[in-house]
Amino acid sequence: MAIEIPRELLPVDGRFGCGPSKVRPAQIEALAAAGLDLLGTSHRQAPVKNLVGSVREHLSDLFRLPNGYEIVLGNGGSTAFWDAAAFGLIENRAQNLVFGEFGGKFAKAAAAPWLQAPDVRNAEPGALTTAEIVDGIDVYAWPHNETSTGVAAPIRRVDADGALTVIDATSAAGGIDFDVSQADVYYFAPQKNLGSDGGLWFAAVSPAAVERIERIAASDRYIPEFLSLKNAVDNSRLKQTLNTPALTTLHLLDSQLEWILSNGGLSWAGARTLESSALLYDWAAASDIAAPFVADPAHRSPVVVTIDFDDAIDATAIAKTLRANGVVDTEPYRKLGRNQLRVATFVSIDPDDVRQLIRSIEYVLEHQG
């Protein structure tokens, strides 16, 4: 017989997915109000250009950009950016830290035939590896947060002459406080903490990164127009993208940025995700049948929580029961293959809903056959 979780134990909003994230109802309402004047209009005219300009300004405020840094955006998501970086950001060789799926995908892109083979530093799932200065490396790259494993890495510039520090921030941007001056490129797609859709990538870039982009673009290296970072820089300064941008993505993102900034910006957002994630980590650490997957507390993500369960507990059955009761997307990352739950604690997720999620999990554990 299916377990029915009492309504008083359920979260108000049961979306805890680590893929496309919860979108707040207020964002959808704002999009509906603006849609007739925005959707289906030219991306070279004022309504869309003004929206692009607003997003760039809000991201600049969110990340507290130092003088000389700027926000660049382009068509495609993080996958497009990895290829663009191989064409227009890595000069000769990259060092890639791999402690999950996203880091591994950038490492594959950095193995392009016109570049020297990347120096790939691997860690076991749930652990973290760190950068090491090596002669000939001109890009040091790693994820701020690994969505697949729930490992978060500190952002500290690698002090190597002429090298760039390049950070994948797709599941971290807008949910983890940090000092952007410690990176030369902090890039992301906005469908996690920033509560939006895909189809675009964004990056906070330093003057050194822009100089590198322009220098490679001026060389004899072949660079496809769609993957040209120089095109992205030039078009961003004109408040546009090379091709028609995803307007829904832009509008949802702008609404989310306004909400985060109005509540206190990145420091507020970081405190909120820390509160939510700590509830789950503390619960798992105190449990006899569960434990945080990431052993080192310093490496535990505040925005993606992974919890292992004892072999006597079927985590798949827990996730299935939660889904049947409207609490969705708590399944583990498919390629990790562990008996665990993976829960997003992105900034849009109310900490009180996390408290209710824990109560729901406890109820399911008590009533499983």
C-alpha positions in Angstrom: 0.0 0.0 0.0 1.4 3.4 -0.9 2.5 5.7 1.9 0.5 8.9 2.1 2.4 11.7 3.9 0.2 13.9 6.1 -0.4 17.3 4.5 1.0 19.1 7.6 4.4 17.4 7.1 4.7 18.3 3.4 6.7 21.3 2.1 4.6 24.2 0.7 6.6 23.8 -2.5 7.9 20.3 -3.2 10.5 21.1 -5.8 14.0 20.2 -4.8 15.6 19.4 -8.1 19.3 20.0 -8.9 18.7 20.2 -12.6 16.5 23.0 -13.8 15.6 24.6 -10.4 12.5 25.9 -8.8 11.2 29.0 -10.4 9.4 31.3 -8.0 5.7 32.1 -8.9 6.5 35.8 -8.8 9.0 35.4 -11.6 6.3 33.7 -13.8 3.8 36.4 -13.0 6.3 39.1 -14.0 7.1 37.2 -17.2 3.4 37.0 -18.0 2.9 40.7 -17.5 5.9 41.6 -19.7 5.4 38.9 -22.3 3.3 40.7 -24.9 5.7 43.6 -25.1 8.8 41.5 -25.1 8.4 38.0 -26.5 8.4 37.9 -30.3 10.2 41.2 -30.7 13.6 42.0 -32.3 16.6 41.4 -30.2 18.3 44.4 -31.8 15.6 46.8 -30.5 15.3 48.7 -27.2 13.0 46.3 -25.2 15.4 43.4 -25.5 18.6 45.4 -25.4 17.3 47.2 -22.2 16.7 43.7 -20.7 20.2 42.5 -21.5 21.5 45.8 -20.1 19.5 45.3 -16.9 20.7 41.7 -16.5 24.4 42.8 -16.9 23.9 45.6 -14.4 22.2 43.4 -11.8 24.9 40.7 -12.2 27.6 43.3 -11.8 25.9 44.4 -8.5 25.4 40.8 -7.3 29.0 39.9 -7.8 30.3 43.2 -6.6 32.5 43.5 -9.7 35.9 45.2 -9.2 36.9 48.0 -11.6 37.7 46.6 -15.1 35.6 43.5 -14.7 32.6 43.1 -17.0 29.6 40.8 -17.6 29.7 38.9 -20.9 27.0 36.7 -22.2 26.6 34.4 -25.2 24.3 31.9 -26.9 24.2 28.4 -25.6 24.8 27.1 -22.1 27.9 25.9 -20.2 28.5 23.2 -22.9 28.9 25.9 -25.5 31.2 27.9 -23.2 33.5 24.9 -22.7 34.0 24.7 -26.4 34.3 28.5 -26.7 37.0 28.4 -24.0 39.0 25.8 -25.9 38.9 28.0 -29.0 39.3 31.4 -27.5 40.5 31.3 -23.8 43.1 28.5 -23.4 46.3 29.6 -25.1 48.3 26.4 -24.9 47.4 24.2 -22.0 44.9 24.0 -19.1 44.9 22.3 -15.7 41.5 20.9 -15.0 40.4 19.8 -11.5 37.9 17.0 -11.8 35.7 16.0 -8.8 32.4 15.5 -10.6 30.7 15.6 -13.9 31.0 19.3 -14.8 34.8 19.4 -14.2 35.2 16.3 -16.4 33.3 17.8 -19.3 35.5 20.9 -19.4 38.6 18.7 -19.2 37.3 16.9 -22.4 36.8 20.2 -24.2 40.3 21.3 -23.1 41.7 18.3 -24.9 41.1 19.9 -28.3 43.7 18.9 -30.9 45.1 22.4 -31.3 46.0 22.5 -27.6 48.5 20.6 -25.5 46.8 17.8 -23.5 45.3 19.2 -20.3 46.8 18.4 -16.9 43.8 16.7 -15.4 43.7 16.3 -11.6 41.1 13.7 -10.5 39.5 13.2 -7.1 37.3 10.3 -6.0 33.6 11.1 -5.9 32.8 13.1 -2.8 36.3 14.4 -2.4 38.1 17.5 -3.6 41.4 18.0 -5.5 43.3 21.3 -5.6 45.3 23.2 -8.2 49.1 22.9 -8.4 51.3 25.4 -10.4 52.9 23.7 -13.4 55.1 25.3 -16.0 53.2 25.8 -19.3 49.7 26.0 -17.8 47.9 29.2 -18.8 44.4 28.3 -17.5 43.6 26.7 -14.2 40.0 25.6 -14.2 37.6 23.9 -11.7 33.9 24.1 -10.7 32.8 26.2 -7.8 30.2 23.6 -7.0 29.7 20.1 -8.4 26.1 19.4 -8.9 26.7 15.7 -9.3 28.4 15.0 -6.0 27.6 17.9 -3.7 31.3 19.0 -3.3 32.1 22.8 -3.2 35.6 24.2 -3.8 37.1 27.5 -2.5 37.7 30.2 -5.1 41.3 31.4 -4.7 43.4 32.8 -7.6 46.3 30.5 -8.7 49.3 32.8 -8.4 51.1 31.8 -11.6 52.5 34.4 -13.9 50.2 35.0 -16.9 47.8 32.3 -16.0 44.0 32.7 -15.8 41.8 31.2 -13.0 38.6 30.0 -14.7 35.6 28.9 -12.6 32.5 26.9 -13.6 29.8 28.4 -11.5 26.6 27.0 -13.0 25.2 25.5 -9.7 27.0 28.0 -7.4 26.3 31.4 -9.0 23.9 33.4 -6.9 23.9 30.9 -4.0 27.4 30.9 -2.6 29.1 34.1 -1.4 32.7 34.6 -2.7 35.2 37.2 -3.8 35.0 37.5 -7.6 38.4 39.2 -7.8 39.9 35.7 -7.1 38.8 34.5 -10.5 39.5 35.8 -14.0 36.4 34.1 -15.5 33.4 33.1 -13.4 31.0 31.5 -15.9 27.6 29.9 -15.6 24.2 29.0 -17.1 21.4 30.5 -15.0 19.1 27.5 -14.4 20.1 26.8 -10.8 20.2 29.4 -8.0 19.4 32.1 -10.6 16.0 30.5 -11.2 15.9 30.7 -14.9 15.9 28.5 -18.1 18.9 27.5 -20.3 20.0 28.7 -23.7 22.5 31.3 -22.6 25.8 31.5 -20.7 27.1 34.4 -18.6 30.5 35.2 -17.3 32.2 37.8 -15.0 35.5 38.4 -16.7 38.6 40.3 -15.6 40.7 42.7 -17.7 43.3 39.9 -18.1 40.7 37.5 -19.4 39.5 40.1 -22.0 43.1 40.7 -23.1 43.6 37.0 -23.6 40.4 36.7 -25.5 41.3 39.6 -27.8 44.8 38.3 -28.3 43.8 34.8 -29.3 41.1 36.2 -31.6 43.7 38.3 -33.4 45.9 35.3 -34.0 45.7 32.8 -36.9 43.7 30.3 -34.8 40.4 29.2 -36.4 37.5 30.1 -34.2 33.8 29.4 -35.3 31.7 32.6 -35.2 29.2 31.0 -32.8 32.0 30.0 -30.3 33.9 33.3 -30.5 34.4 34.8 -27.1 35.5 38.0 -28.9 32.1 38.1 -30.5 30.5 37.6 -27.1 32.5 40.5 -25.6 31.7 42.9 -28.4 28.0 42.0 -28.5 27.6 42.2 -24.7 28.9 45.7 -24.7 26.2 46.5 -27.2 23.6 44.8 -24.9 22.9 42.0 -27.3 24.1 38.5 -28.3 25.4 37.2 -31.7 22.1 35.3 -32.4 18.6 35.8 -31.0 18.8 35.2 -27.2 16.4 33.2 -25.1 14.2 36.0 -23.9 12.3 33.9 -21.3 15.7 33.0 -19.8 16.7 36.7 -19.6 13.5 37.8 -18.1 13.3 35.1 -15.4 16.9 35.8 -14.6 16.4 39.5 -14.2 13.4 39.0 -11.9 15.5 36.6 -9.8 18.4 39.0 -9.6 16.1 41.8 -8.5 14.7 39.6 -5.7 18.1 38.5 -4.5 19.5 42.1 -4.5 16.4 43.5 -2.8 16.9 41.0 0.1 20.6 41.8 0.6 22.5 40.4 -2.3 25.0 37.6 -2.4 25.7 37.7 1.3 22.0 37.2 2.0 21.7 34.4 -0.6 24.8 32.6 0.8 23.4 32.7 4.3 20.1 31.4 3.2 21.6 28.4 1.4 23.9 27.7 4.3 20.9 27.6 6.6 19.0 25.2 4.4 21.9 22.8 3.7 22.9 22.8 7.4 19.5 21.4 8.3 20.0 18.4 6.1 23.7 17.8 7.0 22.9 18.0 10.7 20.0 15.7 10.4 22.1 13.1 8.4 25.0 13.4 10.8 22.8 12.7 13.8 21.0 9.8 12.1 21.8 6.1 12.6 20.8 5.2 9.1 22.1 8.2 7.0 25.3 10.3 6.7 26.5 13.1 4.5 28.1 11.7 1.4 30.9 14.4 1.4 33.0 13.4 4.4 34.9 16.6 4.9 32.5 19.3 6.2 34.7 22.0 4.6 34.0 20.6 1.2 30.2 20.1 1.6 28.1 22.2 -0.8 25.6 24.7 0.6 23.5 24.4 -2.5 23.5 20.6 -3.4 23.2 18.2 -0.5 24.0 14.5 -1.0 23.0 12.1 1.8 24.0 8.4 1.8 21.7 5.8 3.4 22.5 2.5 5.1 22.2 -0.5 2.8 19.2 -1.7 4.8 17.4 1.5 3.6 16.2 1.8 0.0 16.8 5.5 -0.9 15.2 4.9 -4.3 12.0 3.9 -2.5 12.1 7.0 -0.4 12.5 9.3 -3.4 9.6 7.4 -5.2 7.3 7.8 -2.2 8.2 11.5 -1.9 7.5 12.0 -5.6 4.1 10.3 -5.2 3.3 12.9 -2.5 4.4 15.9 -4.7 7.9 16.2 -3.3 10.0 15.8 -6.5 13.5 15.4 -7.8 15.3 14.1 -4.7 16.9 11.2 -6.7 20.7 10.9 -6.8 22.8 11.8 -9.8 22.2 8.9 -12.2 25.9 8.2 -13.0 27.0 8.2 -9.3 25.1 5.0 -8.6 24.8 5.5 -4.9 22.1 4.7 -2.4 21.5 8.3 -1.6 19.2 11.3 -1.9 20.4 14.5 -3.6 18.5 17.7 -2.5 18.9 21.2 -3.9 19.0 24.0 -1.4 19.2 26.7 -4.0 18.3 30.2 -2.8 14.7 30.0 -4.1 14.0 27.1 -1.8 12.6 28.2 1.5 14.5 26.8 4.6 11.1 26.0 6.1 10.4 23.8 3.2 13.6 22.0 3.9 12.5 21.5 7.5 9.2 20.0 6.1 11.2 17.8 3.7 13.1 16.3 6.7 9.8 15.6 8.5 8.5 13.9 5.3 11.5 11.7 5.0 11.3 10.7 8.7 7.6 9.8 8.2 8.4 7.6 5.2 11.2 5.9 7.1 8.9 5.2 10.0 6.1 3.7 7.7 8.1 1.7 5.2 7.4 -2.0 5.3 
